[in-house]
């Protein structure tokens, strides 16, 4: 699998995350290398962490997901 396929996987995961409401104020970075996806950054709730991993796992071409997301609740003033 080359970089063109990895780019396609990144885009599909980003779209799936957005459709599941995992966007601002969540800060999720998706990187893919030869079908191995790494999710990094922060989410606000544990269920978002799990949902992000499930979204990535469901994409064709993904061989493995390394979920490094951290749950971090933003304090509102």
N, C-alpha and C positions, 0 to 999 in steps of 0.2 A: 504494500500500500504506500502510495507516495503522498507528497504534500498537497496535491489537488484534492485527494480523498479526505485528508485530514481537515482541510479548509471547509469542505462540504459538511463534515461531521460537526465541526465547531459551530457553523451557522445553524444547522438543524437543532443542536442542543440549545443554543442561545434563544432560538425561536420558541422551543418547547418550554424553556424556563420562563420566558416572558408570558407565555400563554397560561402558565400556572401561577402567575403573580409573584414570581421570584425575580424582582427587579428593585428599583430604588425603594427604600433605603438599603436593601441588600446589595452587597458588592461581591459578585461572583465572577471569577475569571475562569474561563475554560481553555484548556490547552490540550492538543491532541498530537500524538506522535506515533505513527504506524498503528493507529487504531487503539492506542492506550490513552485514555482520557484522564486528565487531572483537573479536579474541581478545587479551587482555592478561593479564599476570601472569607466574607462573613455573611451570615443570615441572621434573622431576628428570632427564629423559633426552631426548636428541634425538628418539627415536622417538615420545615422547609429544607433542612439538610437532607433528610431522607427522600423527599420529593425530588430534589435536584439529582440525587444519585439514581433514582428510578428513571427519571427523564433521560439521563445520559445512557443508562443501561439499555433502554428500549430503542436506541438508534442503530440502524443497520450499519455494520462495519466496526462497531465498538467491540473490542476484544476484552477490555478490562477498564474498570473505573477506580481511580484512586481518589477517594473523597477526603480532602483536607479542609473542608469547610468548618468554620468555627461559629458557634452560636454566640452572638453578641447583641444584647438588647440595647438600643439607643435610648438614652434618657431624654425625655421631653421636658422642656422648661415651660 
